[in-house]
Amino acid sequence: MNGPGPAGIAQSAEPELPAGERLRRARRTAFEGRKLEKRLVRLTGQAVADFGMIEAGDRVMVCLSGGKDSYGLLEMLRILQARAPLSFALIAVNLDQKQPGFPAHVLPDYLRAQGVPFHIETQDTYSIVRRLIPEGKTTCSLCSRMRRGVLYRVASELGATKIALGHHRDDLLGTFFLNLFYGGRIKAMAPKLVSDDGRHVVIRPLAYIPEDDLARFAKARNFPIIPCNLCGSQENLQRVEIKRMIAEWERRFPGRTENTFNALSRVNPSHLMDRSLFDFPGLRPGAIPPAGGDTAFDEEELPQAASCAPSGLHPQPAEPQRIDPASVRSRLKGE
C-alpha cells in the first residue's frame, strides 16, 4: 500500500519496472488497442450495412453527450467515413442543458482538436425540469422528451438526414428485458427508426457492440469523459436490476447474453401468440406450412452452441447506394 515517505513524498509499493519490461508492456497495450479498434469498427460497419443506416450523400448528426458511448460512436463513424466506398458527412451536436457544474469547454476543445465539425445547442431544460418535477421524483422521462424535441429541431436546422445515437448492444438487450418483465411485451430498441412525425431517421450504429468494449476503448483513447450524473438524478432502478441480472448470467453462463441478443433477429411469429403478426384463424389444411415447420408433437431441439457473432440481417440490393457489408469487410481486412 502506498504511504507518505520522507517530507510527505508518496512511496510506491512496487519497484520501478526495467526499461525492457516497460517497453514490452507498452507494445502489448498498443497491440490490444489496435485489435479492439478493429473489432469495434467491424461490428459498427456490419450494423450500418445490415440495417441500411447510412446512404451516399447523408449528413449524419452525431449526438455527443461527453460519455464513453457517444465518444466511441463518433470515432467509429469517423473511421467508417474514411474507409467506406461512399461519401457522407458528419456533424457532432451537443445539447448543453445548463446543468450545474457542466464543463462547457470540454467538448468544443476536443472537437476542434480532432477537426470535427460541431454545433453546441444551449437550452436550459434543466431549470424547466426542476421546476415541473417535485423533489425526489425521477426527472429522466421529462428530460429525455425535452432533449429529443430539441435535437429533432436542431437536425432540421442543420439539414441532417440521419440522427446517430450511441446506444449499444447492452442497451438494446436491457430494454428488451425491461419490456418483457415490466411491460408484458416483446420489444427492444430499434437499430433504425423513423420519428413519430415522419421527418427524421434515427440510427444506432453501435447496436452490435458490448458496453464493456466501449469502456475499454474509451480508456485506451483517454477520451475526456463528462460525468452523466450532473443533474443529481438516480439511474432507473429497474434498469439497474436488469443490468445486474445480465452480468450475473454472463458470469455463470458465458455466451447466454449474446445468444439472447441474437434471438432478437431470429423471430418466428407463427410460433408466438400475436394475432396481428400471424393469421392463426386463417390456417386451413392444405395451406403453406409456416416457417419453423410442424413441431406440434415434437420436443424442441436446441442448438448445442449458437454463434456468438452478431447474426446480422442479409440486406437486399436497394437504391440509393448504401454501405455494402462485403466491401466493408474487404477494406477492413486490408488494414
DAVENRA-V743963 format. One record per helix or strand of 3 or more residues. SS is the DSSP state (@ for helix, = for strand). FROM is the first residue (numbers start at 1). LEN is the number of residues. If there is no record, write none. Layout:
ss;from;len
SS;FROM;LEN
SS;FROM;LEN
This chain:
ss;from;len
@;6;3
@;19;32
=;59;5
@;68;16
=;89;8
@;105;10
=;118;5
@;125;8
@;140;19
=;162;3
@;169;15
=;192;3
=;201;3
@;211;11
@;237;16
@;256;8
@;269;3
@;325;9
